[in-house]
């Protein structure tokens, strides 16, 4: 029996760009939507130290997380997506 893929409106999902959310206890902003395997790219309000190609830390950059919208079967929202708390609804 084939599993039905959950249909999402990528245009509506793109409308989430710029929204403030809490994910894993940290405030983030949605900065991008990936179309292929639909996912949100979240940028944390705090920064982390980024190492260069030689492993030496030289600058602070925002931490990013990629959160899949659908589960691996594509038939339900992913648990990670469901755990996003939208702050400015």
Secondary structure by P-SEA (a helix, b strand, c coil): cbbbbbbbcaaaaaaaccbbbbcccccccccccccccbbbbbbbcbbbbbbcccccccbbbbbbbbbbccccccccccccccccccccc
